[in-house]
Amino acid sequence: MNTRRRVLAARSRGVATLRKAGIAVLAWLAAAPAARAQEGAVAAPVRPEPAAPAEATASVPLESLRQQIRQTEAQQAAEIQALKDEIARRDQEAAVEHEREALERERLLRIYGFADFGILRAFPPEEPFLASQFNTPLSFYFGRLNLYYDAKPSEDFRFLVETRLSLYPNGTSAGADASTGGVVRRTSTAVSDVSSPNPTATVNWGSIILERATLDFTRYPLLSVRAGLFLTPFGIYNVDHGSPTLINATLPGYLSQKWIPVQQLGVQVFGSYPLAPWEIGWIATLGNSRSDGILDRGDAKAYGGRVFARRQGELSLTVGGSALYQLDRQNREQFGPAPDGGITYSNTRVVEGTLFTVGGDLALDFRGFRLRSEVVMYQVRYAEGKRALAADDLRGGYAPDMRNLNFYLIAAYRVWRLEPYFLSDVTALSPARALLDKAWGLVAGVNLYLRPNVIFKPAILHAMFFKKDDTGPLPASAQNFDEFVATLVWAF
C-alpha cells in the first residue's frame, strides 16, 4: 500500500512538472509573434531603403525565412499538442490510480483489537460452595484477547467480526466429585500433541469465543439494517465492553445476573439524525430468545429497542433508554415405546414465561470528569406449573416471579495520567430469594495511562449481601467477599 502511494505521488509530481513546462512553452509561443512584430516595427524606420535593383534580389531569402518560420511554428504547434496529450494521458492515469487506491483502501480487511493481562487475589466468602468457585491464591491471569475483522466490501455495506481467543475451559471448575468425598475437580485440556516431532509433547487446547459477526447496510442514515450475531444494544456496558473503553473492569449487577442476553442472533434496524450539537438515535431488534439463543425451539422471540440523545463537544452527554421483552419457552422432546411395539414421540411445553427488562442510562464527560450511571428493572412472570429451574439458587427449586432493581454509579476524574474512580452498585431482589434480597458492591480504583492505548488498572472490590431475616443456617453475610485485581490493558 505504501509503495502504491509513493508511485501515485511520483506520478502526480511528474504531471505537475509537465503541466508547468507546457504552460511555459505556450506562454513563450504566445509572446513570440508579438515580439517579432515589435522588433519589425522598431527596425523599419532605421533600415535604409535598398535600391530598386536590389529589391528583387532580397525577396528570395525573405520568402525562405518566412517558410522556415511557418515550419517552426507548425513543429512547435505539434509539440505543444503532443505535450497536451501526454498531460491528459497522465492525468487520466493518475485519476484511475487514485480511484483504484480508494477502492482498495475501502475494501481492505482491517484487523485490530485489545488484550488484557493481570494479577488477581480473591478473599472468598465463608459459604463453602461459593468459596469453591473462587481462585484464592495470588495468581496471574490472561483475560481477553479480542480481535476485530472489519471490512467494507462496498460503500453501503460493512462486515464486522469480533472474536475472543481464550484458554478456556482449561483450569475452570468442573464441580464436585462425589466419589472422592466432594473434592472439587478442575478441568484439564491437556492432550498429546500428535503434530509435534517430539512423541512425548503435550498441549493445552483453548477455545475461540465468537462475540459478534454482523453485516450492516448503511445507505440511509435514518434506516440502516444489521443482520447476524450482534451485541444486545442495552445501556452502556454491554456494547462498550472493550477493556480499554471501560472505566472499571467489573460488570454491573444486571449483566452479571444475566437479566439480558449479552448477544442476540437476529436482525437489527437502527438510525440517527443530527441536530447540532446533538444526535438523536434509535435501535430496534428481533432475535431468538432464551430457549438456547442459537436456535428457537419454542417460538420464543426477543423484542428490544433503544433510543438515545447524544451531545458532542467539550461537554459530551448521552441520555438513553432501553427495553427488552423476552419469551421464555422450553419444550421437552421425549421418545418411548408404543403399545404396538413401535416408538412414540412427544414434544411438551414445560416452561412458559415472560421476561421484561427496561432501563435508563446516563454518560457524561466534561474535561477530566467522567460519570456513568444506569438504573435497570427486571420482571419475570411464569405460567402456573411451567416455571424454569432456579439454576442460580444453591437450594434448588423453581424460579419465582420477581421484580428486581439494579442501580450503579461510577465517578472518575483524570489528573495528568492518573484517573481515580469510585463505583457503587446496588441490586434489590423482590420477592426475597432464599439466600439474599439485596447486594451492594463497592469498587475503588485508579487508571494509569502509560500511553493513550496502554492502561494499568488496579482496583479493590468489596461485595456485601443482605437479607431481612438473616438468622438461618446460611446467612447472607456469609457470602461477602473481597477481591484485588490489577490489569494491564492495551489496544492495537
Sequence and secondary structure as in RCSB ss.txt:
>XXXX:A:sequence
MNTRRRVLAARSRGVATLRKAGIAVLAWLAAAPAARAQEGAVAAPVRPEPAAPAEATASVPLESLRQQIRQTEAQ
QAAEIQALKDEIARRDQEAAVEHEREALERERLLRIYGFADFGILRAFPPEEPFLASQFNTPLSFYFGRLNLYYD
AKPSEDFRFLVETRLSLYPNGTSAGADASTGGVVRRTSTAVSDVSSPNPTATVNWGSIILERATLDFTRYPLLSV
RAGLFLTPFGIYNVDHGSPTLINATLPGYLSQKWIPVQQLGVQVFGSYPLAPWEIGWIATLGNSRSDGILDRGDA
KAYGGRVFARRQGELSLTVGGSALYQLDRQNREQFGPAPDGGITYSNTRVVEGTLFTVGGDLALDFRGFRLRSEV
VMYQVRYAEGKRALAADDLRGGYAPDMRNLNFYLIAAYRVWRLEPYFLSDVTALSPARALLDKAWGLVAGVNLYL
RPNVIFKPAILHAMFFKKDDTGPLPASAQNFDEFVATLVWAF
>XXXX:A:secstr
 HHHHHHHHHHHHHHHHHHHHHHHHHHHHHHHHHHHHHHHHHHGGGS    HHHHHHHHHHHHHHHHHHHHHHHH
HHHHHHHHHHHHHHHHHHHHHHHHHHHHHHHH  EEEEEEEEEEEEEE  SSHHHHTTS  S EEEEEEEEEEEE
EEEETTEEEEEEEEEE TTTT EEEEEGGGTSEEEE   EEE TTSSSTT EEE  EEEEEEEEEEEEEETTEEE
EEEEEE   TTTTTS  TTT SSSS  HHHHTTSS SEEEEEEEEEEEEETTEEEEEEEEEEE TTTSSS SSS 
EEEEEEEEEEE SSEEEEEEEEEEEEEEEEEEEEEEE TTSSEEEEEEEEEEEEEEEEEEEEEEEETTEEEEEEE
EEEEEEE TT   B TT TT  B   EEEEEEEEEEEE BTTEEEEEEEEEEE SS  SS SEEEEEEEEEEEEE
ETTEEEEEEEEEEEEE SS  SSS GGGG EEEEEEEEEEE 
